[in-house]
Amino acid sequence: MAFTHDTEVALQTVAALINTDVPKIDGLLTAGDLDHFLTVQGFSGSRAGTTGELRAVRHLRARLRQLWTADEKALASGANQLLRNARALPRVVRHDGWGWHLHCTSPDAPLEDRMATEAAMAFADALRSGELDRLRTCAADDCDAVLLDLTRNRSKRYCDTGNCANREHVRSYRTRQAGLRRT
């Protein structure tokens, strides 16, 4: 296992949040979109449901995209900044069927602070474990979605946002076939 369960879930949530903004699709246009995202991701704590909260999360999403592909030094600095901005104070908690894990904010802290600290702590774990190469960008030429590679052999190359893997396999097959026809 590359990461603890809560780190894995947090990184998957960060990837899902980043991937709500891929070319031609923005999955966080309304407060209802955000509420749906949070429900699907199982994100706990209070929700204001306001446009201000939506704006703050969209701003955080852009920052997390930058950090996802950052080098070690920039990621460490960015994670520390997120924790500092949220005035994070780690505590050990157990709730909703989860075992003991860390929370760095109270359940009633602003949503963007809770999301930022979850992301920052997950990034810190990825840094500490030397697993940053598992945070990737989709290998498809026409996609800039991100992915978390949790495979044993580190072989995941394509995102889960669309049909990138299938499209690339078909493109490769057709290229091979065209080469066979010419010979």
Secondary structure as GFF3:
##gff-version 3
##sequence-region A 1 183
A	DSSP	alpha_helix	5	18	.	.	.	ID=ss1
A	DSSP	beta_strand	21	22	.	.	.	ID=ss2
A	DSSP	beta_strand	25	26	.	.	.	ID=ss3
A	DSSP	alpha_helix	31	41	.	.	.	ID=ss4
A	DSSP	alpha_helix	51	68	.	.	.	ID=ss5
A	DSSP	alpha_helix	72	85	.	.	.	ID=ss6
A	DSSP	beta_strand	91	93	.	.	.	ID=ss7
A	DSSP	beta_strand	101	103	.	.	.	ID=ss8
A	DSSP	alpha_helix	111	128	.	.	.	ID=ss9
A	DSSP	three_ten_helix	132	134	.	.	.	ID=ss10
A	DSSP	beta_strand	135	137	.	.	.	ID=ss11
A	DSSP	beta_strand	146	148	.	.	.	ID=ss12
A	DSSP	alpha_helix	164	182	.	.	.	ID=ss13
###
